[in-house]
């Protein structure tokens, strides 16, 4: 059975992004539906998989990270409006029996992701 997980890396400070709010949405023909919310732990990871087993289904998803709030809480001086605020990563799950690890590598000025396992 597959699972979906994530983590956040703060490349401005070179450390895990602890305390980042994460929202997971399933995306379908009628729009998106909130599936789960979580907050990253001291290691920048959600403590449990976002989805696993039968709950992980083939389809489209979005992860929304509250990056701007995280950087503001870290004392980073940010412009108003923030350049990077909420980061939305839209991705697809083609094989629900596989692991999908969707991390966020972020600074107040840029972000990146990749598919891990």
BELKANOR-V608148 format. One record per residue. N is the residue number from 1. RES is the residue in one letter. PHI is phi in radians with two decimals (* if undefined). Layout:
N|RES|PHI + N|RES|PHI
This chain:
1|X|* + 2|X|-1.50 + 3|X|-2.63 + 4|X|-2.06 + 5|X|-2.41 + 6|X|-2.64 + 7|X|-2.71 + 8|X|-2.16 + 9|X|-2.06 + 10|X|-1.51 + 11|X|-1.42 + 12|X|-1.21 + 13|X|-1.88 + 14|X|1.12 + 15|X|-2.60 + 16|X|-1.07 + 17|X|-1.51 + 18|X|-1.49 + 19|X|1.52 + 20|X|-1.52 + 21|X|-1.30 + 22|X|-2.26 + 23|X|-2.12 + 24|X|-1.91 + 25|X|-2.12 + 26|X|-1.61 + 27|X|-2.02 + 28|X|-2.35 + 29|X|-1.07 + 30|X|-1.61 + 31|X|1.96 + 32|X|-1.92 + 33|X|-2.18 + 34|X|-1.15 + 35|X|-1.79 + 36|X|-2.85 + 37|X|-2.15 + 38|X|-2.74 + 39|X|-2.32 + 40|X|-1.19 + 41|X|-1.53 + 42|X|-1.06 + 43|X|-1.59 + 44|X|1.36 + 45|X|-2.00 + 46|X|-1.32 + 47|X|-1.16 + 48|X|-2.29 + 49|X|-1.01 + 50|X|-1.21 + 51|X|-2.51 + 52|X|-2.75 + 53|X|1.09 + 54|X|-1.17 + 55|X|-1.26 + 56|X|-1.47 + 57|X|-2.12 + 58|X|-1.05 + 59|X|2.64 + 60|X|-1.76 + 61|X|-2.42 + 62|X|-2.35 + 63|X|-1.87 + 64|X|-2.05 + 65|X|-1.86 + 66|X|-1.49 + 67|X|-1.17 + 68|X|-1.06 + 69|X|-1.10 + 70|X|-1.05 + 71|X|-1.14 + 72|X|-1.07 + 73|X|-1.15 + 74|X|-1.41 + 75|X|1.48 + 76|X|-1.30 + 77|X|-1.28 + 78|X|-2.08 + 79|X|-1.26 + 80|X|-2.14 + 81|X|-1.29 + 82|X|-1.17 + 83|X|-1.21 + 84|X|-1.89 + 85|X|-2.12 + 86|X|-1.64 + 87|X|-1.81 + 88|X|-1.89 + 89|X|-1.88 + 90|X|-1.69 + 91|X|-2.64 + 92|X|-2.08 + 93|X|-1.91 + 94|X|-1.56 + 95|X|-2.28 + 96|X|-1.17 + 97|X|-1.57 + 98|X|-1.84 + 99|X|-1.55 + 100|X|-2.15 + 101|X|-1.94 + 102|X|-2.09 + 103|X|-1.50 + 104|X|-2.08 + 105|X|-1.85 + 106|X|-2.49 + 107|X|-2.38 + 108|X|-1.18 + 109|X|-2.12 + 110|X|-2.84 + 111|X|-2.65 + 112|X|-2.65 + 113|X|-2.57 + 114|X|-2.83 + 115|X|-1.65 + 116|X|-1.76 + 117|X|-2.23
